[in-house]
Amino acid sequence: MVTIPRLVIAAPASGSGKTTVATGLMAAFTQRGLAVSPHKVGPDYIDPGYHSLATGRAGRNLDAYMCGPELVAPLFAHGARGCDLAIVEGVMGLYDGASGQGELASTAHVAKLLQAPVVLIVDASSQSRSVAALVHGFASWDPEVRISGVILNKVGSDRHEMLLREALDESGVPVMGVLRRAEQVATPSRHLGLVPVAERRGDAVSAVAAMGAQVGAGCDLDALMALARSAPRSPAGSGAWDPVEAVRGAMAGGDACDAAVPLPGPSRNRSSGPRTPDGPGSGGPDGPGRGRPVIAVAGGPAFTFSYAEHSELLAAAGAEVVTFDPLRDVALPEGTRGLVIGGGFPEVYAPELSANEPLRKAVADLAAAGAPVAAECAGLLYLSRSLDGLPMCGVLDAEGRMSKRLTLGYREAVAITDSALAAVGTRLRGHEFHRTVLEPGAGSAPAWGMHLPERRVEGFVQQGVHASYLHTHWASAPGIARRFVERAAE
């Protein structure tokens, strides 16, 4: 059991300013010299990038749907180990959770699992005395949710602030900050939300600094820190989640293969400059990955959607994890024996991805050799024959294109084809989030059978390739990482 001062930043609805305030608080407390652990409720990949920029630490997701409620506190403790403060940004409105499943995966649910005080961010731009009724309603809806403070956002004037404070005096919930409208902290958005940090790093640095300055000036940081310290001992029970123990636990479950790989091992990033066929990335099985299979993980601006725990689990299972950038690198990392291509925005970078023909060929050759390849969403599109008419890797006999329709939501899935990721019958919960369409949507050997929101098959399994639109969180099934690394080591 570990005591970690912590706050959950929530709001009555999306668009109230949670990301601005949460990121600003992270930056402001970091500027005070504190080690701040950043967290995000739900499956969001983009906000944690801004959190990471503010704190210098990996942004971590807490998803009670995909990982299960029992893993929320251990994953939180894992990310917050050694920190002075943890800040958790909520998702949507405070009580909005998985569709049709009550409070599951809502910010309120996670706050209760963490026994963390909640600070409510209220967009006050179009109200005055009514703010007290709103705060009272949210504070009294669920007595187990401890709403302990309010930060008023988009306040128009000194008189507006006075009216809001007078009203909230009657609610019993203290005002811990007042923020005026400020254009400099705005972050641009497009079809899937905010533009990721990796695509606008210089501007993002400036925006996060502005958020920290505005929130630091407008909020009572001492009162917020005292509130964070008032949280009880962390309810993690057996302690923080550990990737090595998680992988060993999966092995103890009786599904381990005969292949043995050393435990544990470091990750590294060798994408400091473009790879060429004559330089790093041109080696074969006798390269530095010998003994510890090299698993290449796609990164860079086109592939920004990933969970930190995936690389940690791969390393714990015995892999040497090496990131590379498909926009710049013309060869896979030296000695690559497995490939992970997560989500992102390949549609935005389709011309550049298509123009990098040497890397597309290297990916196709690796897949043709039977190496394990795990591709989610953007990775699925990258492996297809074409995206919006531009050639991709051609591993899958399918074509992708942009669509006006947003596909979004949690999914229940079962593996219906044996693959490098999962045995037939493996059940997982995942998430879809895309504005693209792939035709066909499934191969002759589909990856998943979906149960929610409707019954259908989806994805592709061929040789070592497992490609699907479904985003998954491997902490919920660490045997995925073990199985994948063992296939790479064979």
Number of C-alpha atoms within 10 A of each C-alpha: 13 17 16 25 24 30 27 28 32 33 28 19 17 16 13 22 20 27 24 26 25 31 30 27 27 32 28 27 22 19 17 10 9 15 19 28 30 31 26 26 27 24 26 20 19 21 23 26 23 30 32 21 21 29 22 16 17 19 24 29 27 27 23 25 23 25 22 15 17 13 20 26 25 23 25 24 26 19 23 25 16 13 15 19 23 24 23 29 29 29 25 20 19 25 23 21 21 16 12 7 11 12 17 20 27 25 32 28 22 26 27 16 19 24 21 31 25 28 27 28 26 24 22 23 15 10 13 18 15 14 21 20 14 14 22 17 12 18 21 12 10 12 9 13 23 19 25 20 23 22 26 26 22 18 21 14 10 10 10 15 19 12 14 22 20 13 17 23 12 12 17 14 18 17 19 19 21 23 21 18 14 11 9 13 19 15 18 11 10 7 10 15 12 13 18 26 22 17 13 13 14 10 12 23 15 13 22 25 21 21 27 26 17 23 27 22 14 17 21 15 18 11 14 20 16 12 19 23 19 15 17 16 16 22 18 22 12 10 15 21 19 18 23 20 14 20 27 18 13 19 17 10 10 8 12 15 11 8 12 14 18 13 15 18 18 15 17 12 13 18 21 11 11 17 22 16 16 9 12 19 23 18 18 14 14 10 17 16 22 15 16 23 27 29 32 27 25 26 24 17 21 26 25 22 26 23 21 15 21 20 26 21 28 29 29 28 32 27 34 25 28 24 22 25 24 26 23 18 21 22 28 32 30 24 22 28 29 27 28 24 26 26 26 25 20 22 20 12 14 21 17 15 23 22 14 18 16 17 24 23 17 18 22 17 14 20 23 14 12 16 23 28 30 23 26 24 27 25 24 27 32 32 29 22 18 22 26 14 13 17 20 27 25 18 21 24 14 20 23 24 16 14 12 9 10 14 14 12 15 19 21 20 24 19 21 21 21 18 24 26 25 22 16 14 14 16 17 20 22 21 21 19 18 21 16 20 19 20 12 15 17 21 18 11 17 21 30 29 20 22 14 13 11 10 11 13 20 23 24 27 26 23 15 24 28 26 33 24 29 25 22 22 22 20 25 17 20 25 24 24 27 29 26 26 31 22 22 24 23 12
